[in-house]
């Protein structure tokens, strides 16, 4: 893969560890593609779901993927971009499974995310965790250097609410379908991946970035 447009700013060889994408739906599929296009080649993908027709509006799948496992369809898309990728597909990640490197939390259940973070809290083989959350037009991405106990604790503390409470704040259609806009997904994915790249380049990162895709053309909101 020709990375001449990338390496002037970022050298993917500086990534010393595998990228674990937990949840390969809306955010996970976009994060995966952005990482591949930045030259990352080692991945674990976790998801036991299949592609359904309503996924096509805000996930990087096509009509030909309907009925296929998301991890399989996504891995083929990633390999089509860079055939040198080394990708292992897994079913749902269960807290307690062995994991190392960088973790990208892209699941749509806050309790699952918190359980994962709690289970790896003292795992020194994990280098950093990047968390992604979306609303209707608003979104946020959080991160923690996993060698910093305070950062880990702050990330876990930010998940101190239930899935039911989160869903109560999530807009739905008249037929009960969760509203999810691709522009919001792309915004939070891009900012989160850029935060990861900044962490790799200089060990600096933003622990929390709040955004709204429809405020001032897509702006970062004050904390």
NUROVO-896051 format. One line per field, with one value per atom (N, C-alpha, C, O, CB): x, y, z; atom name; residue in one letter. Coordinates in steps of 0.05 Angstrom, whole numbers. Glycine has a CB too. Example, Ala and Ser with C-alpha at 12.3 -4.5 7.8 and 13.67 -1.06 7.14 Angstrom:
REM NUROVO-896051
east <- 264_246_264_285_226_257_273_258_268_282
north <- -114_-90_-66_-66_-89_-45_-21_1_23_-12
up <- 156_156_156_169_181_142_143_157_161_114
atom <- N_CA_C_O_CB_N_CA_C_O_CB
res <- a_a_a_a_a_s_s_s_s_s
//
This chain:
REM NUROVO-896051
east <- 17_0_18_36_-19_12_27_18_-5_24_35_28_42_45_36_49_63_47_59_71_21_4_1_-9_-23_10_7_33_33_-4_54_79_93_111_98_85_96_87_100_87_66_57_58_64_29_51_48_60_55_18_77_90_75_79_120_60_45_63_53_27_88_107_111_122_133_104_107_85_87_105_65_44_55_56_18_62_74_53_54_99_36_15_-9_-12_5_-26_-49_-72_-74_-57_-88_-111_-136_-142_-115_-149_-173_-198_-202_-171_-214_-239_-262_-269_-243_-273_-295_-321_-328_-291_-336_-360_-354_-339_-372_-366_-359_-383_-386_-348_-400_-423_-417_-398_-446_-432_-429_-401_-386_-450_-395_-369_-346_-326_-368_-349_-328_-319_-295_-336_-339_-331_-316_-298_-357_-324_-310_-283_-263_-327_-281_-255_-235_-212_-258_-245_-228_-217_-193_-243_-235_-226_-206_-186_-250_-211_-192_-165_-144_-204_-164_-139_-124_-99_-143_-138_-125_-114_-91_-145_-129_-120_-97_-83_-143_-92_-69_-45_-25_-76_-48_-26_-24_-6_-1_-44_-45_-52_-69_-65_-39_-43_-51_-61_-19_-48_-54_-79_-81_-30_-99_-125_-137_-134_-144_-152_-172_-199_-203_-167_-218_-245_-264_-263_-255_-281_-299_-328_-335_-292_-345_-374_-387_-376_-379_-410_-424_-449_-466_-430_-452_-476_-474_-452_-483_-496_-497_-507_-519_-514_-501_-510_-539_-548_-493_-555_-583_-589_-573_-600_-612_-617_-615_-606_-644_-625_-624_-596_-592_-641_-576_-548_-536_-516_-532_-547_-533_-533_-517_-546_-551_-552_-529_-522_-577_-518_-496_-473_-459_-508_-470_-447_-434_-448_-456_-409_-394_-398_-379_-364_-424_-430_-447_-457_-445_-450_-466_-489_-490_-449_-507_-529_-519_-533_-547_-496_-485_-476_-472_-462_-474_-465_-488_-483_-448_-512_-535_-536_-534_-562_-539_-539_-512_-510_-551_-491_-463_-455_-465_-444_-436_-424_-410_-395_-406_-414_-402_-371_-358_-410_-360_-330_-319_-299_-321_-333_-324_-326_-307_-340_-349_-353_-333_-321_-381_-329_-310_-282_-267_-313_-274_-246_-240_-218_-241_-260_-256_-253_-237_-279_-268_-266_-238_-225_-288_-229_-202_-180_-161_-198_-182_-162_-163_-142_-167_-186_-188_-173_-164_-217_-171_-155_-126_-109_-164_-119_-91_-89_-97_-78_-80_-78_-58_-57_-72_-42_-21_-32_-18_2_-58_-69_-70_-75_-98_-66_-68_-92_-90_-41_-114_-139_-150_-152_-160_-156_-169_-197_-201_-152_-217_-245_-253_-247_-263_-267_-277_-307_-317_-261_-320_-347_-346_-326_-362_-368_-370_-347_-341_-397_-334_-314_-327_-345_-297_-317_-327_-306_-283_-333_-315_-296_-280_-292_-311_-254_-237_-220_-201_-254_-229_-212_-185_-183_-227_-165_-138_-138_-148_-116_-126_-124_-100_-91_-150_-89_-65_-66_-81_-39_-48_-46_-66_-68_-51_-80_-98_-127_-133_-91_-144_-172_-190_-188_-181_-207_-226_-254_-264_-223_-267_-293_-315_-320_-297_-327_-347_-373_-389_-336_-378_-404_-425_-418_-400_-450_-472_-485_-508_-492_-471_-482_-462_-440_-489_-469_-450_-442_-419_-462_-460_-453_-433_-416_-479_-435_-415_-388_-368_-423_-387_-362_-349_-325_-366_-366_-355_-344_-323_-377_-359_-350_-324_-306_-371_-320_-295_-272_-251_-296_-277_-256_-249_-226_-265_-269_-264_-248_-230_-290_-253_-239_-210_-194_-254_-204_-176_-162_-140_-176_-174_-164_-135_-120_-181_-127_-99_-83_-62_-99_-92_-78_-57_-64_-98_-32_-11_-2_16_13_-15_-10_-27_-23_-15_-46_-62_-49_-41_-92_-45_-31_-49_-42_-14_-72_-91_-118_-121_-81_-139_-166_-179_-176_-183_-193_-207_-237_-244_-195_-254_-282_-298_-291_-291_-319_-335_-365_-375_-331_-378_-407_-421_-411_-410_-445_-460_-488_-500_-460_-499_-527_-539_-531_-530_-559_-571_-553_-545_-599_-547_-528_-503_-482_-541_-504_-481_-465_-476_-490_-440_-423_-400_-394_-414_-386_-362_-343_-351_-369_-318_-297_-280_-272_-281_-274_-258_-234_-234_-274_-213_-189_-175_-178_-170_-159_-142_-117_-117_-158_-94_-69_-71_-74_-44_-69_-75_-53_-55_-80_-31_-10_-14_1_18_-35_-41_-66_-88_-44_-63_-87_-108_-132_-78_-100_-120_-136_-161_-106_-123_-137_-156_-179_-117_-148_-165_-189_-212_-149_-185_-207_-227_-251_-196_-217_-234_-251_-275_-218_-239_-254_-277_-300_-236_-270_-290_-312_-336_-277_-304_-324_-344_-367_-310_-334_-352_-374_-392_-335_-372_-392_-411_-423_-377_-413_-429_-459_-470_-419_-471_-499_-508_-490_-507_-533_-542_-549_-552_-567_-551_-559_-587_-593_-557_-604_-632_-633_-649_-649_-616_-615_-604_-614_-597_-585_-574_-595_-598_-549_-610_-630_-653_-665_-641_-659_-680_-674_-692_-685_-648_-639_-634_-627_-614_-637_-631_-656_-676_-619_-657_-681_-686_-668_-677_-712_-720_-742_-755_-730_-746_-767_-794_-795_-762_-816_-842_-844_-860_-863_-828_-829_-807_-803_-825_-795_-776_-747_-731_-785_-741_-713_-696_-704_-713_-673_-654_-645_-637_-630_-645_-636_-605_-593_-648_-593_-564_-555_-559_-552_-542_-534_-505_-488_-538_-500_-473_-453_-430_-473_-463_-445_-435_-412_-460_-452_-444_-424_-404_-469_-429_-411_-384_-363_-423_-383_-358_-343_-318_-362_-357_-344_-330_-307_-365_-345_-333_-311_-291_-354_-314_-293_-268_-246_-303_-270_-247_-232_-207_-255_-247_-234_-221_-199_-254_-234_-223_-198_-178_-243_-197_-173_-151_-128_-179_-157_-137_-125_-101_-148_-142_-132_-113_-93_-156_-120_-102_-75_-54_-115_-76_-51_-34_-10_-57_-47_-33_-20_3_-51_-34_-23_2_22_-44_1_24_48_70_16_42_64_78_103_52_63_76_66_72_72_51_41_23_18_64_12_-8_-35_-36_1_-56_-83_-103_-97_-89_-127_-150_-165_-173_-168_-170_-185_-214_-228_-181_-225_-253_-257_-247_-271_-270_-277_-306_-316_-260_-321_-350_-355_-343_-365_-373_-378_-408_-423_-363_-416_-442_-439_-427_-462_-448_-444_-459_-453_-452_-479_-495_-494_-511_-523_-474_-469_-445_-423_-464_-449_-427_-414_-389_-407_-430_-418_-404_-389_-399_-408_-394_-372_-349_-383_-379_-359_-354_-371_-367_-331_-324_-338_-336_-293_-351_-366_-348_-330_-391_-353_-337_-344_-367_-343_-324_-328_-344_-350_-300
north <- -24_0_25_27_0_43_68_87_97_81_93_110_137_151_97_145_171_195_215_175_193_215_215_234_214_194_190_195_209_163_183_182_209_211_163_229_256_267_285_275_255_264_242_247_275_217_195_170_162_191_157_132_109_105_132_93_71_50_35_57_49_31_37_21_30_62_70_57_58_100_44_31_3_-15_28_0_-25_-41_-42_-19_-53_-69_-72_-56_-56_-91_-96_-78_-69_-126_-71_-55_-73_-88_-34_-71_-88_-71_-52_-100_-76_-61_-78_-99_-54_-69_-84_-71_-50_-85_-85_-74_-64_-45_-51_-77_-71_-60_-65_-96_-46_-34_-6_-3_-32_14_41_52_56_59_58_70_50_58_78_25_6_2_0_-21_1_-2_22_19_-7_46_70_72_79_95_67_68_48_54_61_24_4_14_11_-22_26_35_58_59_44_77_99_89_99_119_69_59_45_48_39_30_17_37_34_-2_58_78_95_109_97_93_106_86_93_117_63_44_23_7_59_22_2_-25_-26_9_-46_-72_-95_-115_-80_-92_-115_-109_-89_-120_-127_-122_-148_-170_-110_-143_-163_-149_-127_-172_-162_-151_-168_-193_-151_-156_-170_-161_-137_-165_-180_-175_-201_-215_-152_-207_-232_-226_-244_-248_-201_-193_-197_-200_-163_-196_-198_-171_-156_-221_-166_-142_-144_-164_-136_-124_-122_-98_-79_-121_-98_-76_-48_-29_-79_-45_-19_-10_14_-19_-27_-20_-3_11_-44_-5_8_38_51_-1_50_79_91_114_87_77_89_70_74_100_50_31_26_29_5_20_16_-11_-27_21_-18_-43_-37_-14_-62_-56_-53_-73_-91_-56_-71_-89_-118_-137_-81_-121_-148_-161_-185_-147_-145_-156_-165_-177_-135_-159_-166_-196_-212_-156_-203_-231_-242_-265_-247_-227_-236_-227_-207_-226_-241_-231_-205_-202_-253_-186_-160_-162_-148_-141_-178_-180_-191_-181_-198_-210_-221_-201_-197_-246_-187_-167_-144_-134_-156_-135_-113_-121_-105_-104_-145_-154_-154_-148_-181_-163_-163_-135_-131_-178_-117_-89_-78_-64_-71_-84_-75_-87_-73_-82_-112_-125_-115_-115_-156_-106_-94_-68_-60_-90_-54_-30_-35_-23_-12_-54_-62_-92_-102_-46_-106_-135_-145_-169_-146_-127_-135_-136_-143_-116_-129_-130_-158_-177_-117_-160_-186_-182_-169_-193_-195_-191_-217_-237_-177_-217_-241_-233_-213_-252_-249_-243_-260_-284_-248_-247_-261_-255_-236_-251_-272_-266_-244_-231_-292_-240_-219_-222_-243_-220_-199_-199_-202_-188_-173_-221_-226_-216_-223_-256_-200_-190_-214_-234_-175_-210_-231_-245_-258_-251_-242_-253_-239_-215_-251_-253_-241_-221_-226_-264_-198_-177_-160_-158_-160_-149_-131_-110_-112_-148_-90_-69_-47_-37_-81_-39_-16_-25_-42_5_-14_-23_1_23_-32_-5_15_5_-14_19_18_10_22_46_18_6_15_0_0_12_-11_-25_-4_18_-47_-12_7_3_12_6_-10_-14_-4_-15_-44_16_28_8_9_53_-9_-29_-49_-57_-43_-57_-75_-61_-74_-83_-36_-22_-20_-24_6_-13_-11_-38_-39_-1_-60_-86_-93_-106_-107_-86_-92_-76_-87_-84_-50_-34_-44_-45_-5_-52_-63_-88_-93_-68_-105_-131_-128_-146_-149_-106_-103_-81_-72_-96_-72_-48_-51_-32_-44_-75_-79_-95_-107_-93_-96_-110_-92_-74_-120_-96_-78_-84_-71_-80_-104_-109_-91_-90_-139_-78_-58_-31_-23_-57_-18_8_32_51_10_31_53_43_24_77_57_51_76_98_40_73_95_88_67_101_105_100_119_143_102_109_126_124_102_116_147_148_167_189_157_159_176_180_162_164_204_210_215_202_235_232_238_256_249_250_280_298_302_310_325_296_299_273_251_309_275_252_259_283_241_239_243_220_197_248_226_206_210_233_205_189_190_171_153_183_176_160_159_176_171_138_135_120_99_121_131_117_96_102_136_70_49_45_28_23_59_58_79_81_62_96_117_110_113_144_101_93_115_108_85_140_161_164_168_188_162_163_140_143_164_116_93_97_91_67_106_110_131_127_119_152_173_162_169_197_146_134_116_118_119_99_81_97_90_61_118_134_148_153_155_154_167_148_157_177_123_103_95_74_78_112_106_112_129_122_99_100_75_60_126_69_44_46_68_34_23_23_34_48_-6_27_37_68_81_25_79_108_121_142_117_108_118_116_135_102_94_91_110_119_62_118_137_164_180_140_170_195_193_213_205_169_165_167_153_137_186_189_164_151_213_158_135_144_165_112_128_134_124_112_120_129_121_91_81_131_76_47_36_11_35_54_45_41_31_19_49_46_69_92_45_63_84_101_91_71_127_146_147_151_174_144_144_155_143_116_179_192_186_187_222_180_173_197_192_165_221_244_245_253_270_238_238_216_219_234_192_170_176_171_145_189_196_216_215_206_236_257_245_250_278_229_219_199_197_205_184_164_178_170_146_199_213_227_225_234_240_254_234_239_271_211_190_178_173_169_173_161_182_175_152_207_228_230_235_255_226_226_203_206_225_180_157_163_156_132_175_181_201_198_193_220_239_225_231_261_206_190_174_173_170_163_148_166_160_133_190_208_220_222_229_229_245_238_253_274_216_207_228_228_202_246_265_258_247_295_265_259_275_285_229_276_289_266_247_305_270_249_249_229_253_272_274_296_319_279_290_310_307_286_305_329_330_345_366_343_335_348_347_331_334_365_363_367_388_385_349_349_372_379_323_384_404_432_449_395_435_461_474_463_458_497_511_494_494_522_478_461_437_424_476_430_407_416_415_388_424_436_421_405_463_426_415_432_457_414_419_434_439_423_418_460_466_445_436_494_438_418_431_418_409
up <- 0_0_0_16_24_-18_-20_2_1_-49_21_43_42_62_70_17_14_24_32_-15_23_33_63_75_20_76_105_120_140_111_110_126_129_146_113_114_119_146_157_97_157_184_205_228_182_196_215_204_181_222_220_212_226_250_219_211_224_237_254_204_230_243_272_287_228_280_308_326_351_311_314_329_337_321_312_362_372_388_412_391_373_386_367_348_412_372_355_362_385_358_342_347_349_331_323_372_377_375_390_406_355_350_361_349_320_383_396_388_398_427_371_359_331_327_376_311_283_267_243_269_282_269_258_242_288_266_254_259_240_266_284_291_285_274_320_293_290_261_255_301_242_214_203_187_198_212_202_215_201_209_241_254_241_236_284_235_222_196_190_218_179_153_156_141_136_174_178_187_178_199_205_214_191_188_237_175_152_132_123_137_127_108_119_104_100_145_157_160_173_185_149_148_169_170_148_188_208_195_178_231_204_190_209_199_176_235_253_269_284_273_266_278_290_280_258_312_321_318_328_350_305_303_320_319_273_336_353_348_351_383_340_336_328_311_315_339_332_316_312_357_307_294_263_253_300_250_221_209_224_210_184_171_164_152_145_172_166_148_148_192_134_116_129_116_104_154_166_173_180_191_172_178_155_160_183_131_108_110_97_83_125_127_142_137_140_162_178_184_204_203_168_171_144_124_185_144_119_107_103_123_102_89_64_61_108_47_23_23_40_-3_3_1_-2_6_-22_-14_-19_8_9_-38_29_55_72_93_69_65_82_87_69_69_113_121_128_137_99_122_128_156_166_107_168_193_189_169_205_207_203_203_187_226_220_221_194_185_244_182_157_135_119_150_133_112_116_96_113_141_146_140_129_175_148_142_113_104_155_97_68_56_38_54_67_59_66_49_72_89_98_81_73_127_74_58_29_15_57_20_-7_-8_-30_-15_15_16_18_4_39_36_40_44_65_64_24_25_46_51_-2_57_76_105_124_75_108_135_146_131_134_172_186_205_225_202_198_212_223_208_194_249_261_270_284_285_261_268_292_294_244_310_334_338_326_360_353_362_383_387_372_397_417_437_447_431_444_464_492_499_463_507_534_554_552_538_573_594_606_613_616_607_618_597_603_632_571_550_549_555_522_541_539_516_494_534_522_502_507_530_502_486_489_467_448_487_470_450_455_477_422_434_435_432_415_413_448_448_439_450_476_420_409_416_405_378_436_445_428_429_475_411_392_395_376_364_418_423_432_440_445_429_434_461_465_412_479_506_527_529_510_542_561_583_592_573_591_612_602_617_621_576_564_564_570_536_556_555_582_586_543_602_629_639_652_648_633_642_629_642_635_604_590_603_609_560_609_621_649_657_623_664_691_689_706_706_669_667_659_665_648_645_636_652_645_606_673_688_696_695_713_704_713_693_700_740_668_647_635_619_625_641_632_603_593_651_591_563_545_521_556_557_543_545_567_554_523_523_525_538_498_512_513_504_489_495_514_506_495_506_530_472_460_458_447_431_469_471_454_452_501_441_423_430_435_393_431_438_419_413_468_410_392_401_413_364_396_400_373_353_419_371_345_329_307_349_340_326_343_332_321_368_386_388_384_414_396_399_417_421_372_426_442_440_435_472_443_444_468_474_418_482_506_503_487_531_519_517_543_560_495_546_570_564_551_593_573_573_595_618_577_587_606_626_644_591_623_643_665_684_631_662_681_696_686_666_722_737_740_740_765_742_744_718_719_750_695_670_667_657_647_675_673_691_682_682_715_734_724_727_761_711_701_678_675_691_660_638_648_639_619_668_679_693_691_698_707_722_702_710_739_678_658_648_634_635_655_646_669_668_636_689_712_708_722_736_689_684_669_659_668_668_657_628_617_673_615_587_584_564_576_602_601_603_589_623_620_622_596_588_646_584_559_537_521_550_535_515_518_499_515_543_548_536_530_578_533_521_491_479_535_480_452_435_439_448_415_398_382_373_380_378_362_343_347_379_321_302_314_336_275_299_308_311_327_289_296_298_317_317_270_332_353_344_359_363_319_309_319_317_278_330_340_317_295_354_321_300_301_322_304_278_276_249_229_280_249_225_218_235_227_193_184_188_194_155_185_189_218_222_182_237_265_270_284_283_258_260_249_262_246_226_213_229_232_185_241_256_281_285_265_297_321_315_330_339_294_286_278_286_263_261_252_275_276_231_293_315_334_344_331_339_356_345_360_361_319_306_306_310_277_302_303_331_335_294_352_379_384_398_399_372_373_360_371_360_337_322_339_340_295_351_368_392_399_379_403_425_416_431_436_393_382_376_383_356_365_357_381_381_339_401_422_450_469_417_453_479_492_516_498_476_485_473_451_479_487_477_492_514_478_482_496_510_497_476_536_550_543_546_580_534_527_507_511_552_485_464_459_451_438_462_457_432_427_481_415_389_383_394_367_364_352_322_314_365_307_278_264_241_265_278_265_279_275_265_296_309_295_295_339_283_269_249_245_289_235_214_225_210_197_250_262_280_273_240_304_321_347_356_328_358_384_405_404_389_424_444_469_475_452_483_508_529_531_518_545_567_589_610_578
atom <- N_CA_C_O_CB_N_CA_C_O_CB_N_CA_C_O_CB_N_CA_C_O_CB_N_CA_C_O_CB_N_CA_C_O_CB_N_CA_C_O_CB_N_CA_C_O_CB_N_CA_C_O_CB_N_CA_C_O_CB_N_CA_C_O_CB_N_CA_C_O_CB_N_CA_C_O_CB_N_CA_C_O_CB_N_CA_C_O_CB_N_CA_C_O_CB_N_CA_C_O_CB_N_CA_C_O_CB_N_CA_C_O_CB_N_CA_C_O_CB_N_CA_C_O_CB_N_CA_C_O_CB_N_CA_C_O_CB_N_CA_C_O_CB_N_CA_C_O_CB_N_CA_C_O_CB_N_CA_C_O_CB_N_CA_C_O_CB_N_CA_C_O_CB_N_CA_C_O_CB_N_CA_C_O_CB_N_CA_C_O_CB_N_CA_C_O_CB_N_CA_C_O_CB_N_CA_C_O_CB_N_CA_C_O_CB_N_CA_C_O_CB_N_CA_C_O_CB_N_CA_C_O_CB_N_CA_C_O_CB_N_CA_C_O_CB_N_CA_C_O_CB_N_CA_C_O_CB_N_CA_C_O_CB_N_CA_C_O_CB_N_CA_C_O_CB_N_CA_C_O_CB_N_CA_C_O_CB_N_CA_C_O_CB_N_CA_C_O_CB_N_CA_C_O_CB_N_CA_C_O_CB_N_CA_C_O_CB_N_CA_C_O_CB_N_CA_C_O_CB_N_CA_C_O_CB_N_CA_C_O_CB_N_CA_C_O_CB_N_CA_C_O_CB_N_CA_C_O_CB_N_CA_C_O_CB_N_CA_C_O_CB_N_CA_C_O_CB_N_CA_C_O_CB_N_CA_C_O_CB_N_CA_C_O_CB_N_CA_C_O_CB_N_CA_C_O_CB_N_CA_C_O_CB_N_CA_C_O_CB_N_CA_C_O_CB_N_CA_C_O_CB_N_CA_C_O_CB_N_CA_C_O_CB_N_CA_C_O_CB_N_CA_C_O_CB_N_CA_C_O_CB_N_CA_C_O_CB_N_CA_C_O_CB_N_CA_C_O_CB_N_CA_C_O_CB_N_CA_C_O_CB_N_CA_C_O_CB_N_CA_C_O_CB_N_CA_C_O_CB_N_CA_C_O_CB_N_CA_C_O_CB_N_CA_C_O_CB_N_CA_C_O_CB_N_CA_C_O_CB_N_CA_C_O_CB_N_CA_C_O_CB_N_CA_C_O_CB_N_CA_C_O_CB_N_CA_C_O_CB_N_CA_C_O_CB_N_CA_C_O_CB_N_CA_C_O_CB_N_CA_C_O_CB_N_CA_C_O_CB_N_CA_C_O_CB_N_CA_C_O_CB_N_CA_C_O_CB_N_CA_C_O_CB_N_CA_C_O_CB_N_CA_C_O_CB_N_CA_C_O_CB_N_CA_C_O_CB_N_CA_C_O_CB_N_CA_C_O_CB_N_CA_C_O_CB_N_CA_C_O_CB_N_CA_C_O_CB_N_CA_C_O_CB_N_CA_C_O_CB_N_CA_C_O_CB_N_CA_C_O_CB_N_CA_C_O_CB_N_CA_C_O_CB_N_CA_C_O_CB_N_CA_C_O_CB_N_CA_C_O_CB_N_CA_C_O_CB_N_CA_C_O_CB_N_CA_C_O_CB_N_CA_C_O_CB_N_CA_C_O_CB_N_CA_C_O_CB_N_CA_C_O_CB_N_CA_C_O_CB_N_CA_C_O_CB_N_CA_C_O_CB_N_CA_C_O_CB_N_CA_C_O_CB_N_CA_C_O_CB_N_CA_C_O_CB_N_CA_C_O_CB_N_CA_C_O_CB_N_CA_C_O_CB_N_CA_C_O_CB_N_CA_C_O_CB_N_CA_C_O_CB_N_CA_C_O_CB_N_CA_C_O_CB_N_CA_C_O_CB_N_CA_C_O_CB_N_CA_C_O_CB_N_CA_C_O_CB_N_CA_C_O_CB_N_CA_C_O_CB_N_CA_C_O_CB_N_CA_C_O_CB_N_CA_C_O_CB_N_CA_C_O_CB_N_CA_C_O_CB_N_CA_C_O_CB_N_CA_C_O_CB_N_CA_C_O_CB_N_CA_C_O_CB_N_CA_C_O_CB_N_CA_C_O_CB_N_CA_C_O_CB_N_CA_C_O_CB_N_CA_C_O_CB_N_CA_C_O_CB_N_CA_C_O_CB_N_CA_C_O_CB_N_CA_C_O_CB_N_CA_C_O_CB_N_CA_C_O_CB_N_CA_C_O_CB_N_CA_C_O_CB_N_CA_C_O_CB_N_CA_C_O_CB_N_CA_C_O_CB_N_CA_C_O_CB_N_CA_C_O_CB_N_CA_C_O_CB_N_CA_C_O_CB_N_CA_C_O_CB_N_CA_C_O_CB_N_CA_C_O_CB_N_CA_C_O_CB_N_CA_C_O_CB_N_CA_C_O_CB_N_CA_C_O_CB_N_CA_C_O_CB_N_CA_C_O_CB_N_CA_C_O_CB_N_CA_C_O_CB_N_CA_C_O_CB_N_CA_C_O_CB_N_CA_C_O_CB_N_CA_C_O_CB_N_CA_C_O_CB_N_CA_C_O_CB_N_CA_C_O_CB_N_CA_C_O_CB_N_CA_C_O_CB_N_CA_C_O_CB_N_CA_C_O_CB_N_CA_C_O_CB_N_CA_C_O_CB_N_CA_C_O_CB_N_CA_C_O_CB_N_CA_C_O_CB_N_CA_C_O_CB_N_CA_C_O_CB_N_CA_C_O_CB_N_CA_C_O_CB_N_CA_C_O_CB_N_CA_C_O_CB_N_CA_C_O_CB_N_CA_C_O_CB_N_CA_C_O_CB_N_CA_C_O_CB_N_CA_C_O_CB_N_CA_C_O_CB_N_CA_C_O_CB_N_CA_C_O_CB_N_CA_C_O_CB_N_CA_C_O_CB_N_CA_C_O_CB
res <- x_x_x_x_x_x_x_x_x_x_x_x_x_x_x_x_x_x_x_x_x_x_x_x_x_x_x_x_x_x_x_x_x_x_x_x_x_x_x_x_x_x_x_x_x_x_x_x_x_x_x_x_x_x_x_x_x_x_x_x_x_x_x_x_x_x_x_x_x_x_x_x_x_x_x_x_x_x_x_x_x_x_x_x_x_x_x_x_x_x_x_x_x_x_x_x_x_x_x_x_x_x_x_x_x_x_x_x_x_x_x_x_x_x_x_x_x_x_x_x_x_x_x_x_x_x_x_x_x_x_x_x_x_x_x_x_x_x_x_x_x_x_x_x_x_x_x_x_x_x_x_x_x_x_x_x_x_x_x_x_x_x_x_x_x_x_x_x_x_x_x_x_x_x_x_x_x_x_x_x_x_x_x_x_x_x_x_x_x_x_x_x_x_x_x_x_x_x_x_x_x_x_x_x_x_x_x_x_x_x_x_x_x_x_x_x_x_x_x_x_x_x_x_x_x_x_x_x_x_x_x_x_x_x_x_x_x_x_x_x_x_x_x_x_x_x_x_x_x_x_x_x_x_x_x_x_x_x_x_x_x_x_x_x_x_x_x_x_x_x_x_x_x_x_x_x_x_x_x_x_x_x_x_x_x_x_x_x_x_x_x_x_x_x_x_x_x_x_x_x_x_x_x_x_x_x_x_x_x_x_x_x_x_x_x_x_x_x_x_x_x_x_x_x_x_x_x_x_x_x_x_x_x_x_x_x_x_x_x_x_x_x_x_x_x_x_x_x_x_x_x_x_x_x_x_x_x_x_x_x_x_x_x_x_x_x_x_x_x_x_x_x_x_x_x_x_x_x_x_x_x_x_x_x_x_x_x_x_x_x_x_x_x_x_x_x_x_x_x_x_x_x_x_x_x_x_x_x_x_x_x_x_x_x_x_x_x_x_x_x_x_x_x_x_x_x_x_x_x_x_x_x_x_x_x_x_x_x_x_x_x_x_x_x_x_x_x_x_x_x_x_x_x_x_x_x_x_x_x_x_x_x_x_x_x_x_x_x_x_x_x_x_x_x_x_x_x_x_x_x_x_x_x_x_x_x_x_x_x_x_x_x_x_x_x_x_x_x_x_x_x_x_x_x_x_x_x_x_x_x_x_x_x_x_x_x_x_x_x_x_x_x_x_x_x_x_x_x_x_x_x_x_x_x_x_x_x_x_x_x_x_x_x_x_x_x_x_x_x_x_x_x_x_x_x_x_x_x_x_x_x_x_x_x_x_x_x_x_x_x_x_x_x_x_x_x_x_x_x_x_x_x_x_x_x_x_x_x_x_x_x_x_x_x_x_x_x_x_x_x_x_x_x_x_x_x_x_x_x_x_x_x_x_x_x_x_x_x_x_x_x_x_x_x_x_x_x_x_x_x_x_x_x_x_x_x_x_x_x_x_x_x_x_x_x_x_x_x_x_x_x_x_x_x_x_x_x_x_x_x_x_x_x_x_x_x_x_x_x_x_x_x_x_x_x_x_x_x_x_x_x_x_x_x_x_x_x_x_x_x_x_x_x_x_x_x_x_x_x_x_x_x_x_x_x_x_x_x_x_x_x_x_x_x_x_x_x_x_x_x_x_x_x_x_x_x_x_x_x_x_x_x_x_x_x_x_x_x_x_x_x_x_x_x_x_x_x_x_x_x_x_x_x_x_x_x_x_x_x_x_x_x_x_x_x_x_x_x_x_x_x_x_x_x_x_x_x_x_x_x_x_x_x_x_x_x_x_x_x_x_x_x_x_x_x_x_x_x_x_x_x_x_x_x_x_x_x_x_x_x_x_x_x_x_x_x_x_x_x_x_x_x_x_x_x_x_x_x_x_x_x_x_x_x_x_x_x_x_x_x_x_x_x_x_x_x_x_x_x_x_x_x_x_x_x_x_x_x_x_x_x_x_x_x_x_x_x_x_x_x_x_x_x_x_x_x_x_x_x_x_x_x_x_x_x_x_x_x_x_x_x_x_x_x_x_x_x_x_x_x_x_x_x_x_x_x_x_x_x_x_x_x_x_x_x_x_x_x_x_x_x_x_x_x_x_x_x_x_x_x_x_x_x_x_x_x_x_x_x_x_x_x_x_x_x_x_x_x_x_x_x_x_x_x_x_x_x_x_x_x_x_x_x_x_x_x_x_x_x_x_x_x_x_x_x_x_x_x_x_x_x_x_x_x_x_x_x_x_x_x_x_x_x_x_x_x_x_x_x_x_x_x_x_x_x_x_x_x_x_x_x_x_x_x_x_x_x_x_x_x_x_x_x_x_x_x_x_x_x_x_x_x_x_x_x_x_x_x_x_x_x_x_x_x_x_x_x_x_x_x_x_x_x_x_x_x_x_x_x_x_x_x_x_x_x_x_x_x_x_x_x_x_x_x_x_x_x_x_x_x_x_x_x_x_x_x_x_x_x_x_x_x_x_x_x_x_x_x_x_x_x_x_x_x_x_x_x_x_x_x_x_x_x_x_x
//
